[in-house]
């Protein structure tokens, strides 16, 4: 019976690129008290613009046995088409 073997990263450059992407796009995963419990890479959250007067915050849904889910929570009414 053939065994599946994990694919190895092909080069040092690929490892460096992955670590650079994570370093520039990771988020502290926080619990309900906003205490950091880990880190994760969330492409949708990383694509949000930010400003000095935010109208939303990022929260995390943490369920045992599941990967964290990043959720955008608005802090004030937001009009259709308004930037988050």
C-alpha positions in Angstrom: 0.0 0.0 0.0 1.4 3.4 -1.0 1.8 5.9 1.7 1.1 9.6 1.2 4.2 11.7 2.0 4.0 15.3 2.9 5.1 17.8 0.3 8.2 19.6 1.2 8.7 23.3 0.5 10.7 23.5 -2.7 13.1 26.2 -1.7 14.4 28.6 1.0 12.8 31.4 -1.1 9.4 29.8 -0.7 9.8 29.5 3.0 11.0 33.1 3.3 8.0 34.3 1.2 5.6 32.4 3.4 7.1 33.8 6.6 7.1 37.4 5.2 3.5 37.1 4.2 2.6 35.9 7.7 4.6 38.6 9.3 2.9 41.3 7.3 -0.6 40.0 7.5 -1.1 38.2 10.8 -3.5 39.1 13.5 -3.4 38.5 17.2 -6.3 36.1 17.8 -8.0 37.4 21.0 -10.5 36.0 23.4 -13.7 37.8 24.7 -11.5 40.0 26.9 -9.3 40.9 23.9 -6.4 39.0 25.4 -4.1 37.5 22.8 -4.4 33.7 22.7 -2.6 33.1 19.4 -1.9 34.4 15.9 -3.4 33.8 12.5 -3.4 34.9 8.9 -6.8 36.2 7.7 -6.7 37.4 4.1 -10.1 39.1 4.1 -9.3 41.0 7.3 -5.9 42.0 6.0 -7.6 43.5 2.9 -9.7 46.0 5.0 -8.5 49.6 5.0 -8.1 51.3 8.3 -8.4 54.8 9.6 -7.7 56.8 12.7 -11.4 56.8 13.6 -12.5 53.2 13.0 -16.2 52.2 12.8 -15.6 48.5 13.3 -13.4 46.1 15.1 -12.2 42.6 14.5 -13.3 39.8 16.9 -12.7 36.1 16.9 -15.1 33.2 17.3 -13.3 30.5 19.2 -14.8 27.1 19.4 -13.0 24.0 20.8 -11.8 21.8 18.0 -12.3 24.4 15.2 -10.1 27.0 13.6 -10.7 30.6 14.8 -13.1 32.6 12.7 -12.4 36.3 12.2 -15.5 38.5 12.4 -15.9 42.2 11.7 -18.1 43.9 14.3 -19.4 47.4 13.6 -19.3 49.9 16.5 -21.8 52.4 15.1 -24.4 52.5 12.3 -22.7 52.0 8.9 -24.4 53.2 5.7 -24.5 51.0 2.5 -21.3 51.7 0.6 -19.5 53.2 3.5 -16.0 52.0 4.1 -15.4 49.8 7.1 
